[in-house]
Amino acid sequence: MTAKKLADLPLSVLDLAAIREGHTPTDTFRNSLDLARHVEKWGYVRYWLAEHHNMASIASSATAVLIGHIAGGTSTIRVGSGGIMLPNHAPLIIAEQFGTLESLYPGRIDLGLGRAPGTDQLTAQALRRDLQGSVNDFPRHVQELQAYLSAENRTSKVRAIPGEGLDIPIWLLGSSTYSAQLAGMLGLRFAFASHFAPHQLQAALATYRHHFTPSEHLAEPYAAACVNVIAADTAAEAERLATSFYQFALGIVRGGISRPLQAPIDSMRGVWNEFEEEAVRGMMTYSFIGGPAEIRREVQAFVDATQVDELLAVAHIFDHDARLRSYEILAETRQAVS
């Protein structure tokens, strides 16, 4: 296997559509479209949005609607889900929604699927009305969705129109080895959520590659990893920007407390205790925070260690212009090593 270099690796964006303190979802959507237009110019290949519900900090609950908004305001970048939480939806509904998106924006739509609810259990019940299913249903539902999107389904009594026969790349997303193994067995693309669940990354990549079976969709394994990147022109500025991210992660450590993304602060001293700091930093193993030189060095080391085929970057940065600059620096550091 030829060692991969950052200069050769596709870069993509995972936008968690953060709602900032003192701002509205309307502001979030405006900034998301502006970010998508910028990264399209900077050479990023895809722009993904994730499904979450009942969270004061995230505005992408109607994920397919937001994907259409971003795709409609851009021209070349691929747009998709990172991901749609399949347990919350009937596979037919997702086939129809993404068939509609692919019909509107041909050759630009990705369908990433996850098996978690993307919310708490009470909200999951409100979404699904019953919780009789289990994670063991996920493989069957993925294959049912694939069937609706296949040309062969045209003779079925239940058809996805639009959707049927369209070439919509399906990815499986995961934070453990479960979806990695399933993606390999089905010959699908795989993306790992190392931005919040770093500990099983290497095991999941190894599992995916070991179990990969070529399919009509994919001849060789293709794995992406999502990482946190907070870049600025100086390391000190990046560290200050990162305090918004630290506060966001601290809410998760404290039991899933969700509040809008907070403005950066000068120091986390007194905001977290030593045990909370350790827990947050444990979640942030694959977080790259610094100036251009640090980002270039650390991201290349990550690529060396994982040999992933693509990087997805997420940035919990309060100031919109600073977030734009962070993604611009990541693109520039990639060019700098070419």
C-alpha positions in Angstrom: 0.0 0.0 0.0 1.4 3.4 -1.0 1.6 5.8 2.0 -1.0 8.5 1.7 -0.1 12.2 1.9 -2.2 15.0 3.0 -1.7 16.8 -0.3 -3.3 13.9 -2.2 -6.2 13.4 0.2 -9.8 14.7 -0.4 -10.9 17.2 2.2 -14.6 17.5 3.2 -16.7 19.3 5.8 -19.0 17.9 8.5 -21.2 20.8 9.5 -23.1 20.2 12.8 -25.1 23.4 12.1 -24.4 24.8 15.5 -26.7 27.4 16.9 -24.6 30.1 18.6 -25.5 31.9 21.8 -27.6 35.0 21.0 -28.3 33.8 17.4 -31.1 31.8 15.7 -31.3 28.8 13.4 -31.8 31.3 10.6 -28.4 32.7 11.3 -27.0 29.1 11.4 -28.4 28.3 8.0 -27.2 31.5 6.4 -23.7 30.8 7.7 -23.8 27.2 6.6 -24.5 28.2 3.0 -21.8 30.8 3.1 -19.3 28.2 4.4 -20.3 25.7 1.7 -19.7 28.3 -1.0 -16.3 29.1 0.4 -15.1 25.5 0.8 -16.4 24.8 -2.7 -13.9 27.4 -4.0 -11.1 26.0 -1.8 -11.4 22.5 -3.3 -13.3 20.6 -0.6 -15.2 17.7 -2.2 -18.2 17.2 0.0 -20.3 19.0 2.6 -22.2 16.9 5.1 -24.9 17.6 7.6 -25.9 15.4 10.6 -29.3 14.5 12.0 -29.8 15.5 15.6 -33.0 16.2 17.5 -34.0 18.0 20.7 -30.7 19.8 21.0 -30.5 23.5 21.7 -27.1 23.6 20.1 -27.8 21.9 16.7 -30.2 23.1 14.0 -30.0 20.2 11.4 -33.0 18.2 12.6 -34.7 18.3 9.1 -31.5 17.1 7.5 -32.8 16.4 4.0 -34.4 19.9 3.8 -31.1 21.5 4.8 -29.1 19.4 2.3 -31.4 20.8 -0.4 -30.8 24.3 0.8 -27.0 23.9 0.6 -27.0 22.0 -2.7 -29.3 24.7 -4.2 -26.9 27.4 -3.2 -23.7 25.8 -4.5 -22.8 24.3 -7.9 -20.2 21.6 -7.8 -19.5 20.3 -4.2 -21.2 17.1 -3.2 -23.8 17.5 -0.4 -25.1 14.8 1.9 -25.8 13.4 5.2 -23.3 12.5 7.9 -25.7 11.0 8.7 -29.4 10.2 8.4 -30.3 8.2 11.5 -32.1 5.3 9.8 -33.9 4.0 12.9 -35.9 7.2 13.0 -37.3 6.7 9.4 -38.9 4.2 7.2 -36.4 3.3 4.5 -38.9 4.1 1.8 -39.1 7.7 3.1 -35.4 8.1 2.9 -35.2 6.6 -0.6 -37.9 9.1 -1.8 -36.2 12.1 0.0 -32.8 11.4 -1.4 -34.2 10.4 -4.7 -35.8 13.8 -4.9 -32.5 15.5 -3.9 -30.5 13.5 -6.5 -33.1 14.3 -9.2 -32.7 18.0 -8.4 -28.9 18.0 -8.1 -27.7 15.1 -10.2 -24.4 13.6 -9.3 -24.0 15.7 -6.1 -25.8 13.9 -3.4 -24.4 11.5 -0.7 -26.4 9.3 1.6 -24.7 8.6 4.9 -26.5 6.3 7.3 -26.2 5.8 11.1 -27.9 3.4 13.4 -28.1 5.7 16.5 -31.2 7.8 17.2 -29.3 11.1 17.3 -31.2 12.1 20.4 -32.4 11.0 23.8 -34.8 8.0 24.2 -37.9 10.1 24.9 -37.4 12.1 21.7 -36.6 8.9 19.8 -40.0 7.6 20.9 -41.7 10.8 19.7 -40.0 10.4 16.4 -40.6 6.7 15.8 -43.8 6.2 18.0 -42.5 2.8 19.1 -39.1 1.4 20.1 -39.8 -2.3 19.3 -36.9 -2.5 16.8 -33.3 -3.0 17.8 -29.9 -2.4 16.3 -30.2 -5.8 14.7 -32.7 -4.3 12.3 -30.2 -1.9 10.9 -28.6 -4.2 8.3 -32.1 -5.2 7.1 -33.2 -1.6 6.8 -30.0 -0.7 4.9 -30.6 -3.4 2.4 -34.3 -2.5 2.1 -33.2 1.1 1.3 -30.7 -0.2 -1.3 -33.5 -2.2 -2.9 -35.8 0.8 -3.2 -32.9 2.7 -4.9 -32.1 -0.1 -7.3 -33.3 -0.3 -10.9 -34.5 -3.9 -10.3 -37.1 -2.6 -7.9 -39.2 -1.4 -10.8 -41.3 -4.6 -10.8 -42.0 -4.3 -7.1 -45.4 -3.3 -5.8 -43.8 -0.6 -3.6 -41.4 1.7 -5.4 -39.4 4.9 -4.6 -40.3 7.5 -7.2 -38.1 9.4 -7.5 -35.2 7.4 -6.2 -35.5 4.1 -8.1 -32.4 3.5 -10.3 -30.5 6.5 -9.2 -26.8 6.3 -8.4 -26.7 7.7 -4.9 -23.5 6.7 -3.0 -24.4 5.1 0.3 -22.0 5.4 3.2 -22.3 3.7 6.6 -21.3 5.8 9.6 -20.1 4.6 12.9 -18.3 5.1 16.2 -17.6 1.4 16.8 -16.7 -1.7 14.8 -20.4 -2.7 14.2 -21.0 -0.5 11.2 -17.5 -0.9 10.0 -18.0 -4.7 9.6 -21.4 -4.2 8.0 -20.0 -1.6 5.5 -17.2 -4.0 4.6 -19.6 -6.9 4.1 -21.9 -4.9 1.9 -19.1 -3.3 -0.1 -20.1 0.3 0.9 -18.1 3.4 1.9 -17.4 3.9 5.6 -16.9 7.0 7.7 -15.8 6.9 11.4 -16.9 9.5 13.9 -13.5 10.0 15.5 -14.3 13.6 16.2 -16.2 12.5 19.3 -15.5 8.8 19.7 -11.8 8.3 19.0 -11.1 5.1 20.9 -12.2 2.5 18.4 -10.9 4.3 15.3 -8.1 2.0 14.5 -10.0 -1.2 15.3 -12.9 0.0 13.1 -10.7 0.8 10.2 -9.0 -2.6 10.5 -12.4 -4.4 10.7 -13.7 -2.5 7.7 -10.7 -3.4 5.5 -10.6 -7.0 6.7 -14.3 -7.6 5.9 -14.5 -5.6 2.7 -16.1 -7.5 -0.1 -16.2 -5.8 -3.6 -19.7 -4.9 -4.7 -21.4 -3.2 -7.7 -21.0 0.0 -5.7 -17.4 -0.1 -4.8 -14.4 -2.2 -5.9 -12.0 -1.3 -3.1 -12.5 -0.2 0.5 -12.9 3.5 1.0 -12.7 4.9 4.5 -13.1 8.5 5.8 -12.5 9.8 9.3 -14.0 12.9 10.9 -11.7 15.0 13.0 -12.0 18.3 14.8 -9.9 21.1 13.3 -9.6 24.5 14.8 -7.0 26.5 12.9 -6.0 30.1 13.2 -3.1 32.2 12.1 -1.5 31.8 15.5 -1.6 28.9 17.9 -2.7 31.2 20.7 -5.7 32.4 18.8 -6.6 28.8 17.8 -6.5 27.8 21.5 -8.7 30.7 22.5 -11.2 29.8 19.7 -11.2 26.2 20.9 -12.7 27.2 24.3 -16.1 27.3 22.5 -15.5 23.6 21.6 -14.3 22.8 25.1 -17.5 24.2 26.6 -19.6 22.3 24.1 -17.9 19.0 24.9 -18.1 19.8 28.6 -21.9 19.8 28.3 -21.7 16.2 26.9 -19.5 15.1 29.7 -21.9 16.6 32.2 -24.7 14.4 31.0 -25.6 15.6 27.6 -26.5 19.2 28.6 -27.3 21.0 25.4 -27.1 24.8 25.1 -26.2 27.1 22.2 -22.5 27.3 21.2 -20.8 29.7 23.6 -18.5 32.5 22.7 -14.8 31.8 23.4 -13.3 32.8 26.7 -9.7 33.5 27.8 -9.3 30.4 30.0 -11.2 27.3 31.0 -9.8 27.6 34.5 -12.7 27.5 36.9 -15.1 26.3 34.2 -14.2 22.7 34.4 -12.5 20.6 37.1 -9.6 18.3 36.5 -11.7 15.2 36.0 -14.0 17.0 33.5 -11.0 18.3 31.6 -9.5 14.8 31.4 -12.8 13.5 30.1 -13.1 16.2 27.5 -9.6 15.8 26.3 -10.2 12.0 26.1 -13.0 12.8 23.6 -10.7 15.1 21.7 -7.9 12.7 20.9 -8.3 13.5 17.2 -8.7 17.2 17.5 -6.1 19.4 15.8 -5.8 22.9 17.3 -3.1 25.4 16.3 -1.5 27.5 13.7 -0.8 26.4 10.1 2.4 24.6 11.0 0.9 22.6 13.8 -2.2 21.7 11.7 0.0 20.6 8.8 2.2 18.4 11.0 -0.5 16.9 13.2 -3.0 16.1 10.4 -0.3 14.5 8.3 0.7 12.4 11.4 -3.0 11.3 11.6 -3.0 10.3 8.0 0.2 8.4 8.4 -1.2 6.5 11.4 -4.6 5.7 9.8 -4.1 5.7 6.0 -7.6 6.9 5.6 -8.9 7.8 2.1 -10.6 11.1 3.0 -10.7 13.6 5.9 -13.9 15.2 7.1 -13.3 18.2 9.3 -15.7 19.7 11.8 -15.1 23.1 13.5 -16.9 24.2 16.6 -15.9 27.9 16.2 -18.2 30.7 17.4 -17.2 33.5 15.1 -18.2 32.8 11.5 -15.2 34.6 9.9 -12.9 32.7 12.2 -14.5 29.4 11.1 -14.1 30.3 7.5 -10.4 31.0 8.1 -10.0 27.7 9.9 -11.2 25.8 6.8 -9.1 28.0 4.6 -6.0 27.3 6.6 -6.7 23.5 6.4 -6.9 23.8 2.6 -3.8 25.9 2.5 -1.8 23.4 4.6 -2.8 20.6 2.3 -1.5 22.6 -0.7 1.7 23.5 1.2 2.8 19.8 1.4 2.2 19.1 -2.3 
